[in-house]
Structure formats: structure tokens, C-alpha cells
Amino acid sequence: MNEFDNVVERRGTLSTKWSKYQDPDVLPFWVADMDFQAPEFIRDALRKRLDHGIFGYSETPQALIDAVILWLADEFDWSVSPEWLVWLPGVVPGLNLACRAVGAPGDCVMINVPVYYPFLAVPGNGGRTAIEVPLTLENGRWVMDFPAMTAALRNRTRLFMLCNPQNPTGRIYERGELVALAKFCERHDLMICSDEIHCDLRLDARPHIPIASLSADIAARTITLMAPTKTYNTPGLACGFAVIPDAALRRRFCDARAGLLPGIGLLAYTAALAAYEDPSDWLDRLRAYLRGNRDVLEACVAELPGVSMTHVEGTYLGWIDIRELKLDNAMRHFEAHGLGLSDGTQFRGPGFVRFNFGCPRATLDEGLRRFRRAVLAAGSAR
Ligand SMILES: Cc1ncc(COP(=O)(O)O)c(C=O)c1O
């Protein structure tokens, strides 16, 4: 049996994903965590730590720094110096710190939408104004709309917040697109905050390219955020990092953090270290399994009337267009059919739902049976 086929009961385990619906008949496919156990080598490392029995304050392990530097070189051909790394108890705090490290209150921050919804709150949290520019569909792919981005620029626009691989559309931007964005940011003197937390979840042969790896100039204006937590399904063991090559920018980022964030927990460091020292082919097997799930989801959506989706290149999230179903309350409709999805409105994508396919195939198959019934019922009610 494939290890990812193993269905582990998560109800009653303090899981955000599984606690949301009081109705036990609703299967959750919303928040971005997967229903897979973390690999055995991470659980072993955690067990060892637990057996030590003392859970004091912790230091960043040198082995973790070494492992991350190797990972970035091996996976992305990206050469990073140890002093560029700033450790964080999560990527969302990093988004907020990046915004405060650039410019001043009253400035503007550009964001493409739809996007992972915490992005939308970041400018306001830092006293900045968000400029939201929609991605557009071109030949069945979500792409950046540079004419619209240029037209939307305002005087005090200082920061561009990038999400790549893109949540919720599942796009992995190609080199040409990133080069165009880099030029746009250089031309208009924008700094870049690039959330690349899904960088390891590439489902096709297409590589992930950190935008900061394009050139030294781009690196100097970029804060890149990454973490092992999506990849190895350990988001409850919050640990991530920023890569900030420019010393002055790094100082501002660290100053913004001062006194506000907790340190990274011992167990979180332990899991992160075990993840980046992964001695196995677990990640390849995960990607193969997710690819299979993605294909099943895309095939299901393709054969249903009134719904469509674009190809998911990375992440385990499908972005499904349900506008033609003309549902008054889409979430309630899907819940009534036993499905808990993410509402696209949250991401600035009204008329879309996000479907998390990071689960055992049997769970996905049941979810898709329900999805089919819900879509057909909506169609026949029209
Ligand atoms: C693009 C993106 N960034 C950040 C996060 C969350 O990161 P963290 O839990 O480390 O704050 C998510 C989780 O879904 C995400 O999709």
C-alpha cells in the first residue's frame, strides 16, 4: 500500500481543518494542510527530543543553517550566505515584517489577486495602502498583467508582494515572467517580498526559480520567505526563514521584529532540521502522489458542466471557477453536499472555490463524488 493512502483520523485532534465543521458529514478540503503524516524521520527526531524531556529556549542549530544552504543550492541553484538568513516562527509574520521594513506608513504596496488572503491584510497592518491588481487568464494560464500593474502604480508605491508558487491559482512563474517582473520592479524602484513557501511542491517538470536568484541587483531588493512546513506537512510546528542579502534591509527587517515575535520552538527547529536533512525520497513520492491527485481532480472538473479550472503546476490547491453555476451562497451549497471548501471571495476571487487535494486518494474520491453531485444539483436547479 502507498503510505499516502493511509487515512488517519484527525477529528478530535485539535486540527483547525477538521474542527471547522460541526457536522461530521462535511469533509474538509479547505485550509492548506495535508491529511498525511509527516515522514518517519521527522517523527523519530521529535521522539528523541521528547525523550530528552527538557523544553527550554532554543538556539538555531548550525546544522539547520548548513542544511538550508545546501537545499537552496541543490534545489534551486541558488547560492545563499548564512548571514542572509533570518529565522521566523512562520511565514505570515515574515510578510508583515517585510512590509514594515520597506518605506514608511502611508506608502503603497502592490499585490496581484487572487492571493492567499493574509497578504491582503499586510499593508493595512503596517499603515500602508494595498494596490490590488488582478491576474488575468491568458491561454488557460493565470498571468501577471503588466499594463494594468503599470497603470495602477501610485506615487508612493514601494513594495511588490509576490506569491510564487501562487496560492490559490497553482501557477509557478517561468523565468521570462520573473524577469519581466524584476524589470518592472527595477524600473519603478519597488522592493520585492516573495513568499515561496510552496517552492518544493512542484508537480510537473517545471522548475521553481526564486526571483532573488535572477541577479545580484534583484537579490538586493528582495526578501524571500520559505519554510519546510508545507512541504513536510508540519505547519503546526511553525518555523520558516527569510533570505535577505542586503544588510541594511535585513537590519530593518530584524528591527521590525524586535520584541514582537516569539523565538522558534525547540520542536519546530527539530522538525525543520530533520526535514532539510531528509535522507530519503519521501518528497519525490509525495510529489508523485499529489500529481496523481491533481490529475484526478482536473479530470473530474473537466467533465462537469458549469465549472472549470486551470492546470495546477505547484501546491496542492485547485482554483475552480464556479461562476456559471450562479449559486447565491456557494459555501452553503457545497456544505449541504458534505464539502468544506475555501471561498474564493476571501482571496479576492468571487465565484471561485479553492480545493485542497492534499489527502489520501480515498478521501479525494469521496470529496469528488460529493463535488459532482453538488455541481449537477446546482445545474439542474437553474
Ligand atoms: C502562500 C502562503 N504563505 C504562507 C502560508 C502560511 O505560512 P505560516 O503558517 O508559516 O505562517 C501559507 C499557508 O497556507 C501560504 O499558502
Ligand as a Chemical Component Dictionary entry (heavy atoms), coordinates in Angstrom:
data_LIG
# 
_chem_comp.id                   LIG 
_chem_comp.type                 NON-POLYMER 
_chem_comp.pdbx_formal_charge   0 
_chem_comp.three_letter_code    LIG 
# 
loop_
_chem_comp_atom.comp_id 
_chem_comp_atom.atom_id 
_chem_comp_atom.alt_atom_id 
_chem_comp_atom.type_symbol 
_chem_comp_atom.charge 
_chem_comp_atom.model_Cartn_x 
_chem_comp_atom.model_Cartn_y 
_chem_comp_atom.model_Cartn_z 
_chem_comp_atom.pdbx_ordinal 
LIG C1 C1 C 0 1.463  31.369 0.285 1  
LIG C2 C2 C 0 1.420  31.044 1.742 2  
LIG N1 N1 N 0 2.184  31.729 2.605 3  
LIG C3 C3 C 0 2.186  31.472 3.924 4  
LIG C4 C4 C 0 1.390  30.474 4.451 5  
LIG C5 C5 C 0 1.383  30.222 5.921 6  
LIG O1 O1 O 0 2.648  30.240 6.444 7  
LIG P1 P1 P 0 2.891  30.104 8.010 8  
LIG O2 O2 O 0 1.949  29.061 8.517 9  
LIG O3 O3 O 0 4.321  29.701 8.085 10 
LIG O4 O4 O 0 2.645  31.459 8.594 11 
LIG C6 C6 C 0 0.572  29.730 3.598 12 
LIG C7 C7 C 0 -0.311 28.701 4.149 13 
LIG O5 O5 O 0 -1.208 28.249 3.515 14 
LIG C8 C8 C 0 0.603  30.010 2.210 15 
LIG O6 O6 O 0 -0.142 29.310 1.349 16 
# 
loop_
_chem_comp_bond.comp_id 
_chem_comp_bond.atom_id_1 
_chem_comp_bond.atom_id_2 
_chem_comp_bond.value_order 
_chem_comp_bond.pdbx_ordinal 
LIG C1 C2 SING 1  
LIG C2 N1 SING 2  
LIG C2 C8 DOUB 3  
LIG N1 C3 DOUB 4  
LIG C3 C4 SING 5  
LIG C4 C5 SING 6  
LIG C4 C6 DOUB 7  
LIG C5 O1 SING 8  
LIG O1 P1 SING 9  
LIG P1 O2 DOUB 10 
LIG P1 O3 SING 11 
LIG P1 O4 SING 12 
LIG C6 C7 SING 13 
LIG C6 C8 SING 14 
LIG C7 O5 DOUB 15 
LIG C8 O6 SING 16 
# 
